[in-house]
Amino acid sequence: MSKEKNPRIPVSQQPFQVQKPEDTNTIGGMISVEINEKKISVPLGTTILEACKENQIHIPTLCHHPDLCMAGVCRICVVDVEGMRTLQTACSFPITSPMKIKTSTPNVRKARRHIIDLLLSEHYGECYSCTRNNNCELQALAKEYGVDNYTFGHIQEPRYQIDRSSASVVRDMNKCVLCKRCVRTCIDLQEVGCLEAINRGHETHVGTFLDKPLADVVCINCGQCINRCPTGALRANDPSDEIWNAIDDPKKHVVIQTAPSPRAAIGEEFGIEPGHSYTEELNTALKRIGFDKVFDTDYTADLTILEEGTELLNRLKKALVDKDETVKLPQFTSCSPGWVKYIEHFYPEYLDYLSSAKSPQQMFGAITKTYYASEAKINPENIVTVALMPCSAKKFECNRPEMNSSGFKDVDFGLTTREMAQMIKEAGIFLPEMPKSHFDAPFGDASGAGLILEQQAELWKLPCVLYMN
């Protein structure tokens, strides 16, 4: 049969023929395409979305994320390709031959609007009370495409119960838009795989193994799914209300420790460009909020260095001098609770290779309710310890049952940078305008080594995981 197109059949109904240009015989060849009547050249295999981004042509997306593999499931990014019978998804359509593309035809605009309307028809909740209000990609798309009513209706009752079982992550699948970013993050990036799309069609939802609560599956509490969720379906387990209650209780002595990363990142929550540290301004703001003492986690990072270093030297002596073949080497850090939980779930045979030292966060909680309580003559029962940390897994760590060296919880609450910024805003404080102040004694001084250890703690997970694999 001839491969020539049949002139009796309309072009839109004829099969699409991929034409390979002469200059693309080798990898890295360039292809000339026309996007919105603008002629450009792109490497073979470049997606339409990538080509548009490189040429400052806006295409809305929802399921797409630069960290993740392509999915093409939300269809928001549809474009019109000349010669194609239907609209095509820009994020998953590779350019393999010269073509003409239009990104803003009436059909494209109507299709995107209908897709948004359909997503909203299955999206339960009130935007004003949502934690992602004004920071929601679905909300932004609805505004961009002028959605002012629910064309296809709107569900009035939630279909799923909110999963609050995890100390770190809250799942509200009533707000899920099935972009599957969380699924791809959990499987492809973290290599955990506790989330998956379950069922088909209208009954499809993102769930866990046998739809168990998140606390009962292999979730490592890393919070990476939260970072990539475009709506409020996944959020951190925020203890701000309990902290406010403790601050307002005159019987409670509330102290907070701050790690270096949040001090460097919190300015972004107040519109400041990345790269500005607000350590001393944050100290003042926390005092004005009502915290009785503000301490530096770097102090116990120094203690961690001493503890882990001593333990390593002892292991080396036993292995090299005493010829003890039962000694486990190399020794891995135990500073990252996400890494610890990962090895507990997937490599329990390597648990003895972990350092027995607590993380800086937990060491600080322990000495606060022992040494500090004794020095300040305060009953540890009345001390409430809060930790400002960069990782949601720290929330899980402080709730581990073994973290109670003083007879009480070492750390009562863990806060993320966003949660701390919200508390500061709630108190009517604009952080960059705060005067500077130092950390409180007796834990005000720390070495540069402690600062470096804290900043590198999260990065240590990568070589450890690579070693196991």
Buried (B, 14 or more C-beta within 10 A) or exposed (E): EEEEEEEEEEEEEEEEEEEEBEEBEEEEBBBBBBBBEEEBEBBBBBBBBBBBBEEEBEBBBBBBBEEBEBBBBBBBBBBBBEEBEEBBBBBBBEBBBEBBBBBEEEEBEEBBBBBBBBBBBBBBBEBEEBBBEEEBBBBBBBEEBEBEEEBEEEBEEEEBEEBBBBBBBBBBBBBBBBBBBBBBBBBEBBEBBBBBBBEEEEEEBBBBEEEEBBBEBBBBBBBBBBBBBBBBBBBBBBBBEEBBEBBEEEEBBBBBBBBBBBBBBBBBBBEBEEEBEBBBBBBBBBBEBBBBBBBBBBBBBBBBBEBBEEBBEEBEEBBEEEEEEEBEEEBBBBBBBBBBBBBBBBBEEBEEBBBEBBBBBBBBBBBBBBEBBEEBEBEBEBBBBBBBBBBBBBBBBBBBEEBBBBEBBBBBBBBBBBBBBBBBEEBEBEBEEBEEBEBBEEBBEBEEBBBBBBBEBBEBBEEBBEEEE
